[in-house]
Amino acid sequence: MTENIFATGLGRGPANFAPLTPLGFLPRSAAIHPDRTAIVHGRRRISYREFDARARRLASALAARGIGEGDTVAVVLPNVPAMLEAHQGIPSLGAVLNAINTRLDPRTIAYILAHGEAKVLITDREFSPTVGAALARLDTKPWVVDLDDPLYDGPGQRLGAIEYEALLAQGSPDFAPVPIRDEWQPIALNYTSGTTGHPKGVVFHHRGTWTMTVGHILSWPIPPAAVFLWTLPIFHANGWCFPWSVTAMAGTHVCLRRVDPALIFRLIAEHRVTNMVGAPTVLNMLVNAPADARVPFDHLVDIQTGGAAPSPKIIRAMSALGFRVQHIYGLTEVLGPSTLCAWQDAWDALSPDEQAAQQARQGVPYHVVEGQMVADPTTLAPVPADGKTLGEILLRGNTVMLGYLKDRPATDAAFAGGWFHTGDLAVQHPDGYIEIRDRLKDIIISGGENISSLAVEAALARHPAVALAAVVARPDERWGETPCAFVELRPGMTVTAEELIAFARENLPHFAVPRTVSFGPLPTTATGKIQKFELRQRARATPRATPTDSGP
């Protein structure tokens, strides 16, 4: 047998290998474009030179507090400069960034802080009532840093011993980040509702986030000097890794504390925004904004949307406003998008309605997704590409998470057969594009927020009048889906829908509170299992007859 001439004398070494990490993009952009605007926040402008220095100051100050590899640093922040700086400074120590959903209730935040073993918590003053209540539940509390953002002038007290800017002043702008030892090191921890009452901790790795960062540049793309408007909450799966993608292209991050259609239109026109991301809820807000809130702009804006399929009607309306919509699909467990509805040249000849129908599909794999198939989840046999046969979406590759923190059984189940099981049911069309039809998981996606039906059911069941509760998704034109509750009361007890919704609001994040409640016996199988498929049919036919809040 002839010896393989490439088997000896060749290999990996310091000269030809470095662990993949997205953390190198900021220093590069700062060196090449030091005076370019990196971050816009109200009237404030932060250059790339300053962005890099502030991230180093953050890392330096945390290192002085003993934070290092494997330590969790949690943040409860809106889309502000500190959130972008945290994505660079915290992991540059080998520490793990845990960006917490600002909309969660105190009990859930307390669970996340304890489960993730946060050593430090950076929190915006706006959220101090909720965060303060969460901290009161903890036996071991993290060291708290307050952010007193000048763009927030509402109520809220400081909870910690130091304010964020004072912390940065203690750090050095010349701090040298700790070299990444292994590209499979954790870089971030994100909690997702999953299918149980307790959120699951999804662990991102440096290699995966680098891959997804580059994937956005290839697949969307993010152009050089992009102007990215942060309509997507950065706490959602680290902003789908866009904090690193935009930075890699030396683009401008335009911060946005909250979604406000009038402000969005103004910022698009003022800064000539090129890219933005939002759930269909955001698209719906823009389409339905009053005329006096719409500031005209004369350029095309690329917008990605996911979380629920946008209706062809919304896509057409967005196009008329000057937006080019790209539909994507992804999960926290795969670090953001894994598919995109890539435009086909043949669609140019279609009518607007036909084009919108094509765009409403989830699409084809991102460049950086190694494997994707719609298959039988047990046998792993791919379904026919006939647009009719249902199968589960299965994924594999470098953009898949390390696993669920402290939950080996859930990790093993998710990775069964060497594929990541998404729990989403889809069909595959003859052209290779996939389209989601249903979910194996009982997850409700409302305005881009994942809601565990089991968690909502558990909250309702705590009411003394409730004997049994089942929650399913109800289609909603504005939010995509909203929770619809079906409740069986205890004999001799009464409660109104309004009272039960108010009770749920005290125990759940506001976006998880049922918008609709129906009373009566629940349909069950002979073994007592609730027939949720029948409840879903009822939910589709149930008019919204109960009070609603402002939504997600």
C-alpha positions in Angstrom: 0.0 0.0 0.0 1.4 3.4 -1.0 2.1 5.7 1.9 0.0 8.8 2.0 2.4 11.6 1.2 0.3 14.1 3.2 0.4 11.9 6.4 3.6 13.2 7.8 5.3 16.5 8.4 2.1 18.5 8.0 -0.4 19.5 10.7 -1.7 22.2 13.0 0.6 24.6 14.8 0.8 28.1 16.0 1.7 29.4 12.6 -1.4 28.1 10.9 -4.1 27.7 13.6 -5.9 30.0 16.0 -9.2 29.2 17.8 -12.1 30.7 16.0 -13.9 33.5 17.9 -15.8 36.6 16.9 -13.9 38.7 19.4 -11.2 39.6 16.9 -13.5 41.7 14.7 -13.8 44.7 17.0 -10.0 45.3 17.3 -9.6 44.9 13.6 -12.4 47.4 12.8 -11.0 49.8 15.4 -7.5 49.6 13.8 -8.7 50.2 10.3 -11.6 52.6 10.9 -10.9 54.2 14.3 -12.9 57.3 13.6 -15.9 55.7 12.0 -19.1 55.8 14.1 -19.6 52.4 15.6 -22.6 53.2 17.9 -25.4 55.8 17.8 -27.4 56.3 20.9 -29.7 59.3 20.9 -27.3 62.3 20.3 -24.3 60.3 21.4 -21.8 58.9 18.8 -19.2 56.3 19.8 -16.3 55.8 17.4 -14.7 52.4 16.8 -11.7 53.6 18.7 -13.9 54.4 21.7 -16.0 51.2 21.3 -12.9 49.1 21.5 -11.5 51.1 24.5 -14.7 50.8 26.4 -15.0 47.1 25.9 -11.4 46.7 27.2 -12.2 48.9 30.2 -15.1 46.7 31.0 -13.0 43.6 30.8 -10.2 45.2 32.8 -12.6 46.3 35.6 -14.3 42.9 35.8 -10.9 41.1 35.8 -10.0 43.3 38.8 -13.1 41.9 40.5 -11.8 38.3 40.0 -13.9 37.5 36.9 -12.3 35.0 34.6 -12.7 31.9 32.5 -16.0 30.1 33.1 -17.6 32.8 35.3 -21.1 33.9 34.3 -21.8 37.6 34.0 -25.5 38.4 33.6 -27.0 41.5 32.0 -30.6 42.9 32.1 -30.2 45.6 29.5 -32.2 47.1 26.6 -30.5 47.8 23.2 -28.0 50.4 24.5 -24.2 50.8 24.1 -23.5 48.9 27.3 -25.2 45.8 25.8 -22.9 45.9 22.7 -19.8 46.5 24.9 -20.8 43.5 27.1 -20.8 41.2 24.0 -17.1 42.1 23.5 -15.7 42.8 27.0 -17.2 39.9 29.0 -16.2 37.0 26.8 -12.8 38.5 26.2 -12.0 37.3 29.7 -13.1 33.8 28.9 -16.2 34.6 31.0 -19.7 33.7 29.8 -22.3 36.4 28.9 -25.8 35.7 30.1 -28.2 38.3 28.5 -31.5 38.0 30.2 -34.9 38.9 28.7 -35.9 42.2 30.2 -39.6 41.2 30.0 -39.4 38.2 32.4 -41.0 38.1 35.8 -38.9 38.2 39.1 -39.3 34.5 39.7 -37.9 33.5 36.3 -35.0 36.0 36.5 -34.1 34.7 40.0 -34.1 31.1 38.6 -31.8 32.1 35.7 -29.4 34.0 38.0 -29.2 31.0 40.4 -29.1 28.3 37.7 -26.4 30.1 35.7 -24.5 31.0 38.9 -24.0 34.6 37.9 -21.1 36.3 39.6 -21.9 39.8 38.3 -25.2 41.4 37.2 -25.3 44.6 35.1 -28.8 46.0 35.1 -30.6 49.0 33.7 -32.4 51.2 36.2 -35.6 50.9 34.2 -35.9 47.2 35.3 -35.0 47.7 39.0 -38.4 46.9 40.4 -38.4 43.5 38.7 -34.7 42.8 39.1 -34.8 43.9 42.8 -37.6 41.5 43.5 -35.6 38.8 41.7 -32.5 39.5 43.8 -34.6 39.3 47.0 -35.4 35.7 46.2 -31.7 34.7 46.0 -29.6 33.3 48.9 -26.4 34.0 47.0 -26.6 37.3 45.1 -24.3 38.5 42.3 -22.3 41.7 42.5 -24.6 44.3 41.0 -23.7 47.1 38.6 -26.3 49.7 37.7 -26.7 51.3 34.3 -28.1 54.8 34.5 -28.8 55.5 30.9 -29.3 59.2 30.1 -32.0 58.3 27.6 -34.1 56.8 30.3 -35.8 59.4 32.5 -38.4 57.2 34.2 -38.7 55.7 37.7 -36.3 53.1 39.1 -33.7 53.0 41.8 -30.1 51.8 41.8 -29.6 48.3 43.2 -25.8 47.9 43.2 -22.7 49.4 44.7 -21.4 51.1 41.5 -22.8 52.6 38.3 -21.6 51.3 34.9 -19.7 54.4 33.8 -17.9 54.5 37.1 -17.0 50.8 36.7 -15.5 51.5 33.2 -13.5 54.4 34.7 -11.7 51.9 36.9 -10.6 49.8 33.9 -7.8 50.3 31.4 -8.4 51.0 27.7 -5.1 49.2 27.0 -6.2 46.0 28.7 -5.1 42.9 26.8 -7.9 40.3 26.4 -7.2 36.8 27.6 -6.5 34.6 24.6 -9.2 32.0 23.9 -7.8 28.7 25.0 -10.3 26.5 23.0 -12.8 27.6 20.3 -15.3 25.2 22.0 -15.2 27.3 25.2 -18.6 28.7 26.1 -19.1 32.3 25.1 -22.7 33.0 26.0 -25.6 31.5 28.0 -29.2 32.1 26.8 -32.3 30.8 28.4 -35.2 29.6 26.3 -38.7 28.5 27.3 -38.3 25.1 25.8 -41.1 22.6 26.5 -41.0 22.7 30.3 -42.0 25.2 33.0 -38.3 26.0 33.8 -36.3 27.7 31.1 -33.3 25.8 29.7 -29.9 27.3 29.5 -28.6 27.1 25.9 -24.7 27.3 25.8 -23.1 29.0 22.8 -19.5 28.4 21.9 -16.8 30.7 20.3 -16.6 28.6 17.2 -20.3 28.6 16.6 -20.7 32.3 17.1 -17.8 33.0 14.8 -19.4 30.8 12.2 -22.8 32.5 12.6 -21.2 35.9 12.4 -19.7 35.1 9.1 -22.9 33.3 8.0 -24.8 36.5 8.2 -22.3 38.4 6.1 -22.5 35.6 3.5 -26.2 34.8 3.5 -28.1 38.1 3.9 -25.6 39.9 3.5 -24.3 42.5 5.9 -22.5 45.0 3.6 -19.4 47.0 4.5 -20.3 50.1 6.6 -23.8 48.8 7.1 -26.1 50.8 9.3 -28.0 48.4 11.5 -31.1 49.5 13.4 -31.5 47.5 16.6 -35.3 46.7 16.4 -34.4 43.1 17.5 -33.9 42.8 21.2 -30.2 41.9 21.7 -31.2 39.6 24.6 -32.7 37.3 22.0 -30.0 34.7 21.4 -27.3 37.5 21.6 -29.1 39.4 18.8 -28.7 36.3 16.6 -25.0 37.1 16.6 -25.5 40.4 14.7 -23.6 42.4 17.3 -20.4 40.7 16.0 -21.5 40.6 12.3 -22.1 44.4 12.1 -18.9 45.1 14.0 -17.0 42.8 11.6 -18.1 44.9 8.7 -17.3 48.1 10.6 -20.9 49.0 10.5 -22.9 51.4 12.6 -25.1 50.1 15.4 -28.1 52.4 15.9 -29.5 51.7 19.4 -33.2 51.6 20.2 -34.4 51.2 23.8 -37.9 50.2 22.7 -39.8 49.6 19.5 -41.6 52.8 18.5 -42.8 53.0 14.8 -42.5 56.8 14.6 -38.9 56.7 16.0 -38.0 53.8 13.7 -39.1 55.7 10.6 -37.2 58.8 11.7 -34.0 56.9 12.5 -34.2 55.0 9.1 -34.3 58.4 7.3 -31.8 60.2 9.5 -29.1 57.5 9.5 -29.9 55.8 6.1 -30.4 52.5 7.8 -29.5 49.6 5.5 -30.4 46.6 7.7 -32.8 45.7 10.5 -34.4 42.6 12.0 -37.7 42.1 13.7 -40.5 39.7 14.4 -43.7 39.9 12.2 -45.1 42.0 15.1 -42.6 44.8 14.2 -43.5 44.6 10.5 -47.2 44.9 11.5 -46.5 48.0 13.6 -44.7 49.7 10.7 -47.4 48.8 8.2 -50.1 50.1 10.4 -48.3 53.2 11.7 -50.4 56.3 11.2 -49.4 58.5 8.2 -48.1 61.3 10.5 -45.6 58.8 12.0 -44.1 57.8 8.7 -41.0 59.8 7.8 -40.3 59.1 4.1 -36.9 57.7 3.1 -35.5 57.3 -0.4 -33.5 54.1 -0.1 -34.1 50.3 0.2 -34.0 48.8 3.7 -33.3 45.1 4.1 -35.2 43.5 6.9 -35.1 39.9 8.2 -38.1 38.5 10.0 -38.7 35.3 11.9 -40.4 33.8 14.9 -43.7 33.3 13.0 -44.4 33.3 9.3 -45.2 36.8 8.0 -48.4 36.9 6.0 -48.1 37.6 2.2 -50.2 40.7 2.9 -47.6 42.1 5.3 -44.8 41.3 2.9 -46.5 43.2 0.1 -47.3 46.2 2.4 -43.7 46.3 3.6 -42.4 46.3 0.0 -44.6 49.2 -0.8 -43.1 51.2 2.1 -39.5 50.6 0.8 -38.5 47.5 2.7 -37.1 44.2 1.2 -38.3 41.4 3.5 -36.3 38.2 3.9 -38.0 35.5 5.9 -35.7 33.3 8.1 -36.1 30.5 10.5 -34.0 29.6 13.5 -33.8 28.8 17.1 -31.8 29.8 20.1 -30.2 26.3 20.1 -28.7 27.0 16.6 -27.5 30.5 17.6 -30.0 32.3 15.4 -31.2 31.8 11.8 -30.5 28.5 10.1 -32.6 29.0 7.0 -33.5 31.9 4.7 -35.9 32.3 1.9 -33.4 33.0 -0.8 -34.8 34.9 -3.8 -35.0 33.1 -7.1 -34.7 34.9 -10.4 -37.8 33.1 -11.7 -39.9 34.9 -9.1 -39.3 38.2 -10.9 -42.0 37.2 -13.3 -44.6 36.4 -10.7 -47.3 38.6 -9.5 -46.8 40.5 -6.2 -49.2 38.0 -4.5 -47.3 35.0 -5.8 -44.0 36.5 -4.9 -45.2 37.2 -1.3 -46.4 33.6 -1.0 -43.0 32.3 -2.0 -41.3 34.6 0.5 -43.5 33.4 3.3 -41.8 30.1 3.3 -38.9 29.4 5.7 -36.5 28.5 2.8 -33.1 26.9 2.4 -30.1 26.5 4.7 -27.7 29.3 5.6 -24.3 28.9 3.9 -22.7 27.8 7.3 -25.3 25.2 8.2 -23.7 21.8 7.6 -26.8 19.7 7.4 -30.5 20.2 7.3 -33.3 17.8 6.5 -37.0 17.3 7.1 -37.3 13.7 8.3 -38.9 11.2 10.5 -37.6 12.0 13.9 -37.2 8.4 14.9 -35.8 6.7 11.8 -34.1 9.9 10.5 -35.5 9.0 7.0 -36.0 12.2 4.9 -39.6 12.8 3.8 -40.4 13.2 0.1 -39.9 16.7 -1.2 -43.6 16.9 -2.2 -44.7 19.9 -0.2 -47.2 17.6 1.6 -45.5 15.0 3.8 -44.7 16.2 7.3 -41.4 15.6 9.1 -39.3 17.2 11.8 -36.7 19.8 10.9 -33.3 18.3 11.9 -30.1 20.3 11.8 -26.4 19.7 12.4 -23.1 21.6 12.1 -20.9 24.2 13.8 -23.8 26.6 14.6 -25.5 24.1 16.9 -25.2 24.8 20.7 -22.9 23.0 23.0 -26.0 21.8 24.9 -28.3 22.6 27.7 -26.6 23.8 31.0 -26.9 21.2 33.8 -29.3 19.1 31.7 -27.7 16.1 30.2 -30.9 14.2 29.5 -32.4 17.1 27.5 -29.1 17.6 25.6 -29.0 13.9 24.7 -32.6 13.9 23.6 -32.0 17.0 21.4 -28.9 15.5 19.8 -30.4 12.0 19.2 -29.0 10.2 16.2 -26.4 12.9 15.6 -28.9 15.6 14.6 -30.4 18.5 16.5 -34.1 17.9 16.8 -35.9 21.2 16.5 -39.3 20.0 17.4 -40.8 21.8 14.4 -42.8 20.0 11.8 -42.4 21.1 8.2 -42.8 20.0 4.6 -40.1 20.2 1.9 -41.2 21.5 -1.5 -39.8 20.1 -4.7 -37.5 23.2 -5.1 -35.9 22.3 -1.7 -37.5 25.1 0.3 -39.0 24.1 3.6 -42.2 25.4 5.1 -43.3 24.9 8.7 -46.7 23.5 9.3 -46.9 22.7 13.0 -44.9 22.1 16.1 -44.0 19.1 18.1 -43.3 21.3 21.1 -46.2 23.1 22.6 -44.5 26.4 22.3 -46.4 29.6 21.5 -44.5 32.3 19.6 -46.0 35.6 20.3 -44.4 38.7 18.9 -41.1 36.8 18.6 -41.3 35.6 22.3 -41.2 31.9 23.1 -44.0 31.0 25.6 -44.1 27.6 27.3 -47.7 26.4 27.3 -46.9 24.3 30.3 -45.6 27.3 32.3 -48.8 29.2 31.5 -50.9 26.2 32.5 -49.0 25.8 35.8 -49.7 29.5 36.6 -53.4 29.2 35.9 -53.6 26.0 37.9 -52.5 27.8 41.0 -55.8 29.7 41.1 -58.0 28.0 43.7 -61.0 27.8 41.4 -59.1 26.1 38.6 -59.2 22.3 38.4 -57.5 21.9 35.0 -56.0 24.2 32.4 -54.7 23.8 28.9 -53.1 26.5 26.8 -52.6 26.5 23.0 -51.7 29.0 20.4 -54.4 31.2 18.9 -53.6 32.8 15.5 -53.3 36.6 15.9 -53.0 39.1 13.1 -50.8 41.4 15.1 -48.7 39.1 17.2 -48.6 36.0 15.1 -49.9 33.9 18.0 -51.3 34.5 21.4 -51.9 32.2 24.3 -55.5 30.9 24.4 -56.5 29.2 27.7 -59.2 26.5 28.2 -60.1 26.1 31.8 -62.1 23.5 33.8 -63.3 24.9 37.1 -63.6 23.1 40.4 -67.1 22.1 41.4 -69.0 24.9 43.0 -66.4 27.5 42.3 -66.4 30.5 39.9 -64.0 32.9 38.4 -64.4 35.3 35.5 -62.1 35.5 32.5 -61.0 38.9 33.6 -60.1 37.7 37.1 -58.2 34.8 35.8 -56.2 36.9 33.4 -55.4 39.4 36.2 -54.2 36.4 38.3 -52.0 35.2 35.5 -50.5 38.6 35.0 -49.2 38.5 38.6 -47.4 35.2 38.0 -46.2 35.4 34.4 -44.4 37.8 32.1 -47.0 40.0 30.5 -46.4 38.5 27.0 -47.2 35.0 28.3 -50.6 36.0 29.8 -53.6 34.4 28.0 -55.5 36.9 25.8 -58.5 34.5 25.6 -60.0 32.3 28.3 -62.8 29.7 27.6 -64.5 27.7 30.4 -65.9 24.2 30.2 -64.9 20.5 30.3 -61.6 19.8 28.5 -61.6 17.1 25.8 -59.5 14.1 26.8 -58.6 10.7 25.5 -59.6 7.4 27.2 -56.4 7.6 29.2 -57.1 11.2 30.4 -54.7 13.0 28.1 -55.9 16.4 26.9 -56.6 16.5 23.2 -54.7 19.7 22.3 -55.3 19.2 18.6 -59.0 19.7 19.3 -58.3 22.8 21.4 -56.2 24.3 18.6 -59.2 24.0 16.3 -61.4 25.6 19.0 -58.9 28.4 19.5 -58.9 29.3 15.8 -62.7 29.7 16.0 -62.7 31.5 19.3 -63.2 35.3 19.0 -61.2 37.5 21.3 -63.7 38.3 23.9 -61.6 39.1 26.9 -59.4 42.1 27.8 -55.9 42.3 26.3 -52.8 44.1 27.4 -50.3 45.9 25.2 -48.9 42.6 23.9 -45.3 41.3 23.8 
